[in-house]
Amino acid sequence: MRFNYTRSDAEQWAAFSGDYNPIHFDLQWARKIGSERLTVHGMRAMLDMKQALSESLRPASPDAHFFRFSARLRQPVRCELDYRLDVATTEHQASGRLLDECNDECCFSAKLIPSAAFDITDAPLVQRLERQEVEMLRRRFPGTPEAALLQWSFLDALLFQRIVSSTEILSAIKERLPTMQAQTLIDVFAQLSVVQTHHDVHFHASLFMPGALGCVESVLHYAILPPLIVGDGDSGLVVQIEVQCWTPQGPLLATAVTLKTASYTQR
């Protein structure tokens, strides 16, 4: 499978997620950190990987109750360049690599495997989304026709959107960077180079099929766990964030994201 991402892909993803990191829209900013092209969001490019691996593994694992998707983002995916998605499937695993067609460099790799269940962690703040709001966001989702959109892929993206808008995560980052003036995570992105390095999703098998999010009958509960942050303004930060969601019937999906920043004091 071959892909060529454009600024339009970035704009559609940002409109859904709220992630207006200038590296996707401001060429001058991109050049300042060493890129001659804009980049598409890693989460947007990951949609195609999720779709391909799901279609490959689903027929081979009809009895699994949970699955786990793990991705490592190695290089930026740049706009207006050709990429090739290679997928390999065994009895219990689908794996993929997104390759730059010019040099065969791997931009990111991922695998999807059956997994054991996960437990919901106690969190200080539990939030909720009404079914009506979930369906409204689903209609705004970019990249995939609504009827073909995998439930787990959408729910993962929805929780990522919650991460981007989280005031708790912003506060935790500002504790490490006390001189930074920022009201949102997007303000952080505008001042500091931030890249995603890892993405891990643990989800119930009922979310494997495309279509409406039928598991949410009335309300979806979710919680963003306190982030783990190492580093400082001189060396840069590594920020690990996990968000979980569930219904009264049990756990649905947990997403873990790792972000890495450049030095703040040496920018």
C-alpha positions, 0 to 999 in steps of 0.5 A: 500500500502506498500513501502520500500525505498532504497539508490537508491531511494535517488540517483535518486531523488537527480540526479533530484532535486540537493538535496544532503543533506548528511543525505541521503548519509553519514551514519556517518553524519546521526549518528551524528544527531541521526539516525542509518540509512540513510533517503530517501528524504521527497519529494521522499516519498511524490510522492507515497502519491500524486499518491495515494490521486489523484487516490482516489479523482479525480473520486469524484471531476470532477467539481473542478477547483483547488485543494490543497495538504497539507502535514506535515512531522513528522518523517524521512522516513528511508531507508530499513524499511517497511512502510504502506500508509493508504488512506481514501476518502470522497466526498470532501477529500482524506487523507493519512498517511505513517506509520512505519510498526514496530510501527505504528508511523506516518512519515507524513500525507497529504490531498487533497481537491478541492479549490478556485483559487489562485492569482499570486503575484507580484515578483521582479524576474520572470524567465522562462523555455522553453517547451523543457527544461521542457520535458527534465526534465520530462524524467529524473523524478524518481519514476513513469513511464512517462506515469503515472506521474501526471502533478501536481506532476511533476510540484511541484517537478520541482519548488522544484528543482528551490528552491534548486538551488536558489541563492536568498534563499541562500543569505537570509539564509546567512544574518541570518548566516553571518559566514557560508561559503556556495556557494549553498544550498547544502553547507548549508545542508552539514554544518547544519541539515535541515529538511522539516516540511510542504509542500503545493501545490495549483494547477489547475485541468488541471494538475490532469491527468497523461501524458505530460505537455500539458498546457505549449505550449512554455514557463513556467513562475515562480517566487520564492517569498522572503522567510520568515525567523525567528530565528538565529544561536543560536536557528536555523531557520524556513524558509518558501519559496513559488514559483509560476508558470503560463502561459499566460492563467493563474495560474498553481501551487504554492508550499510552503515549510517550512524548519527547521534547527538546531542551527548553533552555537551549532552544 
